[in-house]
């Protein structure tokens, strides 16, 4: 979990760049700019907090992860990347559905599509980073058969995005 290399930052930097481009694109097209900005910030904050909690709780599932400053800092860095990916995922679906506030009316079908896309994305990321040695699983990590990716990080991106969007809209709605 501590074998960070310069190549480890390629996907997060690419995701951050795409997120910024999509944010600017959607902001130009949305009528309620202030609400969209507030929603974006809320998603980032909620996504960071929930992902940081998940990342720190799943630390025993990774080799060489200890509850020390270095490992917790790596969890913080991963949570920033996770928050960016959650927002990027939201923006991509906002483009597909042509509605920057589609999450307010998230149907079962759209939620299921989000769960599947999040799961596939997490599997691909896990395969990349475990194969290049950025991190490795401990014996405690449940492994998805055939895919050979960790179950916990996959569930993280299947469950948390839907929960984050829901909580973010509830937070924005409650503050009005």
C-alpha positions, -999 to 999 in steps of 0.1 A, spaced: 0 0 0 30 23 3 47 16 -31 36 49 -47 53 56 -80 50 85 -104 28 63 -127 5 58 -97 -7 94 -102 -15 91 -139 -51 80 -135 -59 105 -107 -44 134 -127 -64 123 -158 -96 120 -138 -90 154 -122 -84 170 -156 -116 154 -171 -135 164 -140 -125 201 -144 -133 201 -181 -167 185 -175 -175 208 -146 -168 239 -168 -188 224 -196 -218 216 -174 -216 249 -156 -220 268 -188 -252 248 -196 -269 248 -162 -295 274 -154 -290 273 -116 -252 279 -114 -251 286 -77 -270 253 -69 -247 234 -92 -216 248 -76 -230 241 -41 -239 206 -52 -204 200 -66 -187 211 -34 -212 190 -13 -204 159 -34 -167 164 -30 -169 168 8 -193 139 13 -173 117 -11 -140 125 7 -155 118 41 -172 86 33 -143 73 12 -118 82 39 -139 62 64 -141 33 40 -104 35 31 -93 35 68 -116 7 77 -104 -16 49 -67 -10 57 -62 -44 73 -72 -59 39 -40 -45 24 -4 -57 30 19 -34 50 -10 -11 60 -7 0 96 -28 25 115 1 50 114 6 84 99 20 72 66 -8 47 59 -35 71 70 -20 98 48 -21 74 19 -58 67 27 -63 105 27 -46 108 -7 -67 78 -20 -98 94 -7 -91 126 -26 -87 106 -58 -119 86 -49 -139 119 -44 -127 131 -77 -137 98 -94 -172 100 -77 -177 135 -91 -163 125 -125 -187 96 -126 -216 120 -117 -206 144 -145 -203 117 -171 -239 105 -163 -251 141 -162 -238 144 -198 -254 111 -208 -288 120 -192 -284 156 -203 -293 168 -168 -268 182 -143 -293 174 -115 -302 139 -126 -293 125 -92 -324 142 -77 -345 118 -96 -323 87 -95 -345 58 -106 -338 22 -98 -326 15 -133 -302 45 -133 -290 36 -98 -283 0 -110 -264 13 -140 -243 35 -117 -236 5 -94 -225 -17 -124 -203 11 -139 -188 18 -105 -180 -18 -99 -164 -23 -133 -144 8 -129 -132 -3 -95 -122 -37 -108 -101 -21 -136 -84 2 -112 -77 -25 -87 -62 -48 -114 -40 -19 -126 -26 -9 -92 -22 -45 -79 -4 -56 -110 20 -27 -110 28 -32 -73 13 1 -60 -5 -20 -34 -11 -56 -25 -39 -74 -7 -34 -92 26 -48 -127 31 -78 -111 48 -90 -94 15 -119 -113 -1 -111 -118 -38 -137 -117 -66 -133 -151 -84 -121 -149 -120 -115 -112 -118 -89 -115 -90 -98 -80 -77 -105 -72 -40 -142 -73 -30 -140 -44 -5 -127 -17 -30 -152 -30 -56 -181 -26 -32 -168 8 -22 -175 21 -58 -207 2 -61 -223 15 -29 -207 48 -21 -215 69 -53 -252 62 -50 -251 70 -13 -230 101 -18 -254 115 -45 -284 108 -23 -268 124 8 -256 154 -12 -290 161 -25 -305 157 9 -279 181 24 -286 207 -3 -324 203 1 -322 206 38 -302 238 36 -328 256 15 
